[in-house]
Amino acid sequence: MSEPTVYLDHNATTPVRPEVIEAMLPYLRGEFGNPNSVHRLGQRARKAVEAAREKVAALLGAGDAQEIVFTSCGSESDVLAISGAAWQAFDESHGKRNRVVASRVEHDAVRGILGQLYRRGFKVAEVVCDGAGSVSVDAVAAAIDEATSVVSVMHANNEVGTLQPIEAIARACREKGALFHTDAVQSRARSRSRPGNGGSIFWRFRA
């Protein structure tokens, strides 16, 4: 007889709640249409997707449901937000905004896209943290210059759980004209911080 498992890794992944399974089942069975299709089954699926978008927007306090973008995973969201914002700023500034700032304790998905941007000619500045994994708002603000397009600081560290002062960091970014991205996958269910608080631009969550 196998020993019972004590599972303490819910920040990585969790079992699906029964009510979530019940909500999903119709779309895994009869309502399986492609939401981009024009036929009736597809349009019913589209209606369900948009209803879900409205609920997520309300949960997060987003001003417009169209601000919510669904992706296949959290890592894809990181890459989409950071690379998209960095390249758009680069193009619009005719190459003058070619710098990205991030904390030294970012998720591998963020570090991966930062490495790609570096290999493509971007400058990448890392902000150090203290012994508890905390990032100083002043240190982040000091790292932002006129060439900085995007700043990325994760909300809750996925290894030690440190919560970063992202609302203050977001305000510092706004004051200096840089876009702010935060990976909040580990913290959404345990924090009252919302995308509108402090003026942050890109928040990454996972269902």
N, C-alpha and C positions, 0 to 999 in steps of 0.2 A: 504494500500500500504506500503510495507516494505521500511525502510530507506536504502539508498545506503551504501555499506560497504566501509570503508577506510581501505585497507589492508596494514599493515606496517611490516609484518613478512616474507618477502621474503627470509631471510636467513634460515628460517626453511623449507619452501617449496614454490614453485612458480607454477603458471599455465604453462602448456606446450605451447611453442611457436608454431604457426601454421606451420612453416617450419619443425619443429621437428616431428610434427604429420604426415605431408606428407611423411617424410623420413621413418617413422616407419610403416605406413599403409600397405605396401606390405608384411611385415613380420608378420603382425597380421591377414592377410587374406590368400592369395595364397601361399606365400613363408614362410610357417610355419614349415619347416623341422627342425629336431633336428640336430644341427651342428656336433654332434658326430656320426651321422649315415653315412653309406657308400653309400647309394643310392643317386640318383641325387638330389632330393629335399634337403636332408641333406647337401650335398656338396655345394649346392648353398647358403645355410644358413651359412655354414662354411666360404665361401668366403666373405660373407657380414660381418661376425664377424671380420675376419682378416683385412678387409678394414677399419672397424671402429677402430680397434686397431692401425693401422698405422696412422689414422687421430689424434687420441688422443695422440699418441707418438709425432707427429709433433707439436701439440698444446703445449705440456708440455716441449718440447725440450729434450725428452729422447733419449739416444744414440741408443737404440735397442727397437723395438716395442714389443719384447717378455718380456721386463721389465714391460709392462702394464698387470695387472691382473684384470679381471672383477669379481666383487662379487655382491651379491644380494642387499647389502646396505652398508652404511658407517660404521655402528657398526661392521658388519662382517669383514670389512677390518681392523679395529683397532685390533680386537681379533686375526685375522690371522697373522698380522705383528708382534705384540708384543709378543704373546705367542710362535709363531714359532721361532722367533729370540732368545727369552730368553731360550727356551728349547734346541735349537741347540747349543747355546753357553755353556749351562750347561753340555750337553753331551760331547761336544768336549773338554771341560776343565776338564772333570771327576769331575764335581761338584764344581769346584773352582769359576766359574763365576756364582754367584747365587744372583745377586743384580740388581735391576731395579730402575731408577731414573725418576721422573715425577714432573711436576709443580703441585701446589695445586689446580689449576683451570682447570683441564682437564675435558673433556666430560665424561658423565656417562658411556659410553661404555668403555673408557680407565680405569676409576676408577674400573669398574666391573672386568675387566681382571686382573688388579693389585691386587685386593682383592683375586681373585682365586689363583694367583701365590703366594701371601703371605700365604694363607692357605696350599699351597703345599710345603712350606718351603723356599720360596725366601724372601730376604730382600727387602723392598720397602722404598726408601727415597723420601720424598716430599720436593720440593724447594718452599719456600714462595714467594709471590709477594708483590708489594707495593700497596698503596691505589688506584692506577689507574689500577691495575691488571697486571702490567708489571713484567716480570721475568728478573732478572739480569743474564747476560752471565757469569759473574764471579762466581755468586752463583751456577749456573749449573755446571760450570767447577770444582768448589771446591767439589761438591757432587760426582763427578765421581772418583772411585778408581779402583784398579786392578780387583776387583770382579764384576764391573759393566758391564753388557752385553748390555743393551738397555736404552736409554734416550728418553722420550716422552714429547714434549712440543707442545701444539696446536698453530697453526699460528694465528688465529683470534678468540677471545673469543666469544662464541655463545650468551652470555648474555649482555656484555657491549661493545664488538667490539674491544677491545685492540689488537693491532698487536704486536706479539712478534718478537724479532730479531733472527729469526730462521736460517738465513744464518751464522751469527756469532756463534750461538749455535752449528750448524752442524759442523763448522770448529773445535770448541773446542772438540766435540765428536770424530771427526776423529783424532785429535792430541793425544787423550787419548785412542784410540783404542776401543771406544764404538760405537755401531750402534745407529742411530738417527731416530726416528719416529715423524712425525708431522701430526696432524689432520688439514687438510686445506680445509675442506668442506665449511666453512663460507667465505673463502677468495679468492678462485681461480679466480672468475670472476672479482675481484677488485684489484688484485695484480699482479705485474710482476715477482714475485719470481718464480723460477723454480726448479725442483728437482736437476738439476746439479749444481746449484749455491751453493757453500759452501760445497758440498760433502755430503749432506743428503742422507739417504738410502731409507726410506719408507715414501712416501707421500700418504695421503688418500684424495681422491676427490669424489664428487658425481655429476652425470649428472642431 
